[in-house]
Amino acid sequence: MTSYDADMQLGYYDVSAAVLSADGVPLAELIGERGAASVDDMLGPPPDDGWRLIAGDLDDFSGEPPALAAPWSSPRSNGWMVISVWRLNGEWHASILGDNRPLRPSRARRRAGLALAWPAPVMSATVGTVPQLQVRLTNNSEHAWQNDGGDYDHVTVRLLGADGKPLPETLRAAWSGDMIGTAARLHLLPTLLPGSSVDLTPAWEAASIPSLPPGDYGLVAELSDLQLHCEPGAAQLRLR
């Protein structure tokens, strides 16, 4: 069993070094014989042993869906098999989460020293138009930030009410960035020397932004690949 001395990103999930380094158990111990038998073997036999919980809770389904992982020797894998599991009519079921990207340092480690910020505390736009927003990514560390080849400049933006609370469902559903074609516009984040910055533009399509009523809206931005957020409440969008 490989020993890890730092947290890593396995597929979508950030996993602690302790969990990755654990011996694990047979899959049937976690989700029963029928659940274990539900794992598809089209990519090769799933591991018999070495399984551990990497996300969610097998006893409480109110939060993140449970995910399990085990070391796996397969030419189509990154050395691990990751599955999502759920219960239906009292029986466990599993689905493979295919991802052959190699293990990487966790998002928390990769974003260390970086800050995402709005250029101004208040930005203005006209009702019925597409706000031309930008956020600034800055390296506040004493070392150059190097992209490991997998972090892109995709930024999402969410609006809040002026009080900082989520918008009513009717408005929240309306502000739903049209991500069609976004992948073609993404670029790898550049190397950032200490103190340097790069401006990033959220990918919104005009057709996806309805006529929100005039008012002041809180702005929340996230750099998706690093799960790096702007400071909550740091900026507002003023529609007039």
C-alpha positions, 0 to 999 in steps of 0.5 A: 500500500502506497503511503501519502504524506499530503492531501491529494485530489482523486478525481473530483474529490479532495482526500486526506493523506490518512484516508488514502494511506489506509489499508481499506476493507472489502467492498462488501463490508461497506455496501453488502454483497449485492452492492459490491456485485452491482459494480460494472466490470466492463473495464476489468474486475473491480478491486476485491479489497482496499475500499474506503469512504472518500466523500459523503456518509454511508449512514446519512444521505442528506449531504454529499452523495457517498463515494468510495475508492480503492487502489486498482491496477488497470490501464484505463485508470489512474491507479484507483477505482472510484464509485458513487453509491446509493440505496434504492428499496433498501439495496445498495447500488454503485456506479463507476466514476471514470477518471484517468487523470493522475492524482494531484495535490489537493485543491487547498494545496494548489490554491495556497497563496492565491486570492480571487478578488473583484476590482471594485466594491461596486460595479454597475450595469444597465437592466437588460444588458449582460454585465461585463464582469471580471475578477482578478487572480493574484499570487500573494505568496513568495513563490511562483505559482505553477499550473500542474497542467489541469487548472483552467480559468473557468469562473462562475458567478452567483448573485445574492440579494443586497442583504447577502441572502440567496435570491428568490427561486424565480430570480436565482433560476433566471441567472443561470449562465449558459455554459454551452460552448464554454469548454471551447473558450477555456484556457489553462491558468498562466504561471503567476510570479509573486505579486502578479495577477491575471484578470479572468472573465466569467463565461456568460451568454446574453441569452441566459441573463433575463431582465432582472429588476433594478437593485443592488445584488451581492456577487459571489465568484468561484474559480472552479478548478481550485474552488477558490472564492472571492471574499463574501460580501466584498462586491455588489452589482448595481443594476439601473 
